[in-house]
Amino acid sequence: MTIKATSLLSLLAIWAAMLPAVVFADAPVWTLIFAGLATAAVGIGAWRRLGVSRVIAIAGAWAGAALASGSEPDVGWVTVFAFLTTGAVVYSIMRRDALGVGAGVAAAWLVTGLVVAAQDGGGAWIAVFAFLTAGSLANSRSLHIRGLTAVLWWGIAGTIMLAADGWFWLAVIAFLLSAASFGFQDFHLPRRLEWDLFDRDDDATVVR
């Protein structure tokens, strides 16, 4: 059993983001607890090939969390959602070469970090929707397009939020549009009704 390079890079990304945020910025020391939990989430499966896509997603999530928590100690709780994002990404069905999806997750979190930092901690609740975006993208089977669509929507939302010094509700719209970009395409209406009221098992016993 060997430790995979992508797992090691993911661990480095977590700590390279959070240690400077605690040491040189205003991130509370206790945020390192969630960095440690994220380390455990990655480390438990360090033998797995996470792929570059997950490295990008995890690095973006913790960079965004570091920007947000480093701007105002009271919003250190965003690292909870960065940890949840890490777990959602590591144990998802995301393909290892789905670079676009990884970029979509990273974009949602980087926009979150930039907006919260620019507002001195304001609008930190949009981290919840960055996490929801990450979960929806990580469990799609797309390689690039759907993730890049999320980059577009979050990029637009982030630009407006930064320019307007607010309008945080646009993060909700960005999440919905990012989720809809794959959810609606993958949904299919049933074609027929199967009458199974009196079906029996192959061994002729009544289904219970």
C-alpha positions in Angstrom: 0.0 0.0 0.0 1.4 3.4 -1.0 0.3 7.0 -0.4 -0.9 8.6 -3.6 0.6 11.9 -4.7 -2.8 13.5 -5.2 -3.7 12.6 -1.6 -0.5 14.2 -0.4 -1.1 17.3 -2.5 -4.6 17.6 -1.1 -3.3 17.5 2.5 -0.7 20.2 1.6 -3.3 22.4 0.1 -5.4 22.3 3.3 -2.5 23.3 5.6 -0.9 25.7 3.1 -4.1 27.6 3.2 -5.1 27.5 6.9 -1.7 27.9 8.7 -1.0 31.3 7.2 -4.6 32.3 7.9 -4.2 31.5 11.5 -0.6 32.8 11.9 -0.7 35.9 9.8 -4.4 36.8 9.6 -7.3 36.7 12.0 -8.5 33.1 11.6 -9.2 31.6 15.0 -6.9 28.8 16.1 -9.8 26.5 16.6 -10.4 26.5 12.8 -7.4 24.1 12.6 -9.6 21.5 14.2 -11.7 21.3 11.0 -8.5 21.4 8.9 -7.5 18.4 11.0 -10.8 16.7 10.4 -10.4 17.3 6.7 -6.9 15.9 6.9 -8.4 12.7 8.4 -11.1 12.6 5.7 -8.4 12.6 3.0 -5.9 10.5 5.0 -8.2 7.6 5.7 -8.2 7.0 1.9 -4.7 8.2 1.2 -4.1 5.0 -0.8 -6.8 6.0 -3.3 -6.1 7.9 -6.5 -8.0 11.1 -5.8 -7.1 12.6 -9.2 -6.2 16.2 -10.1 -9.9 17.2 -10.1 -10.3 16.5 -6.4 -7.0 18.3 -5.6 -8.3 21.4 -7.4 -11.6 21.2 -5.6 -10.1 20.8 -2.2 -7.4 23.4 -2.7 -10.1 25.9 -3.9 -12.3 25.1 -0.9 -9.7 25.7 1.7 -8.2 28.7 -0.1 -11.7 30.3 0.0 -12.2 29.2 3.7 -8.8 30.7 4.6 -9.7 34.0 2.9 -13.0 34.2 4.7 -11.9 33.1 8.2 -8.8 35.2 8.0 -10.8 38.4 7.3 -12.9 38.2 10.5 -12.6 35.8 13.5 -16.3 35.6 13.9 -16.7 33.8 10.6 -14.3 31.0 11.3 -17.3 28.6 11.2 -17.0 28.6 7.4 -14.2 26.0 7.9 -16.9 23.6 9.0 -18.4 23.7 5.5 -14.9 23.5 4.0 -14.5 20.3 5.9 -17.9 19.0 4.7 -16.9 20.0 1.2 -13.7 18.0 1.5 -15.6 14.9 2.6 -18.2 15.4 -0.1 -15.5 15.6 -2.8 -13.2 12.8 -1.6 -16.0 10.3 -1.2 -18.0 11.3 -4.3 -18.3 9.8 -7.7 -16.3 12.6 -9.2 -14.0 11.3 -12.0 -10.3 11.8 -11.5 -10.0 13.6 -14.8 -13.0 15.8 -14.3 -11.0 19.0 -14.2 -13.9 21.2 -15.1 -15.9 19.9 -12.1 -13.0 20.5 -9.8 -12.7 24.0 -11.2 -16.4 24.6 -10.5 -16.1 23.6 -6.9 -13.0 25.7 -6.5 -14.7 28.7 -8.1 -17.7 28.6 -5.8 -15.4 28.7 -2.7 -12.9 31.2 -4.1 -15.8 33.6 -4.9 -17.1 33.0 -1.3 -13.7 33.8 0.2 -13.2 36.9 -1.9 -16.7 38.3 -1.2 -16.5 37.6 2.6 -13.0 39.1 2.8 -14.1 42.2 0.9 -17.0 42.6 3.2 -14.9 42.1 6.4 -16.9 39.0 7.3 -20.2 40.0 5.8 -22.3 37.5 3.9 -20.4 34.5 5.3 -23.6 32.4 5.0 -23.0 32.1 1.3 -20.4 29.4 2.3 -23.4 27.1 2.8 -24.3 27.4 -0.9 -20.7 27.0 -1.9 -20.8 23.6 -0.1 -24.1 22.7 -1.7 -22.7 23.5 -5.1 -19.7 21.4 -4.4 -21.8 18.4 -3.3 -24.0 18.7 -6.4 -21.1 19.0 -8.8 -19.0 16.3 -7.2 -21.8 13.8 -7.6 -22.3 14.4 -11.3 -20.7 12.3 -14.0 -19.6 15.3 -16.0 -16.0 15.9 -17.0 -15.9 19.6 -17.8 -19.0 21.4 -19.1 -21.1 21.3 -16.0 -18.3 22.4 -13.7 -17.4 25.2 -16.1 -21.0 26.3 -16.1 -20.7 26.7 -12.3 -17.6 28.7 -12.8 -19.6 31.0 -15.1 -22.5 31.4 -12.7 -20.4 31.9 -9.6 -18.1 34.2 -11.4 -21.0 36.4 -12.5 -22.6 36.4 -9.0 -19.2 37.1 -7.4 -18.5 40.0 -9.7 -21.9 41.6 -8.9 -21.6 41.0 -5.2 -18.1 42.6 -5.1 -19.3 45.6 -7.2 -22.5 46.1 -5.2 -21.0 45.5 -1.7 -23.8 43.1 -1.0 -26.5 41.2 -3.0 -25.4 38.0 -1.3 -28.6 36.3 -2.3 -27.1 35.9 -5.8 -25.1 33.0 -4.3 -28.4 31.2 -3.9 -29.1 31.8 -7.6 -25.6 30.7 -8.6 -26.1 27.4 -6.7 -29.5 26.8 -8.2 -28.3 27.4 -11.7 -25.2 25.3 -11.1 -27.3 22.4 -9.8 -29.8 22.8 -12.6 -27.1 22.6 -15.2 -26.8 18.9 -14.6 -29.8 17.8 -12.6 -32.5 18.6 -15.2 -30.5 17.1 -18.0 -30.1 13.8 -16.2 -33.8 13.5 -15.2 -36.0 11.3 -17.4 -39.7 10.8 -17.2 -40.9 7.2 -16.8 -42.0 5.6 -20.1 -44.5 3.1 -18.8 -46.2 1.7 -15.7 -45.1 -1.8 -14.6 -47.9 -3.8 -12.9 -46.1 -5.5 -10.0 -48.8 -5.9 -7.4 -48.8 -9.7 -7.7 -45.1 -10.3 -8.6 -43.4 -13.3 -7.0 -39.7 -14.1 -6.4 -37.9 -16.5 -8.6 -38.3 -19.2 -6.0 -42.1 -18.9 -6.2 -42.4 -17.4 -2.7 -44.7 -14.5 -2.2 -42.9 -11.1 -2.1 -43.0 -9.7 1.4 
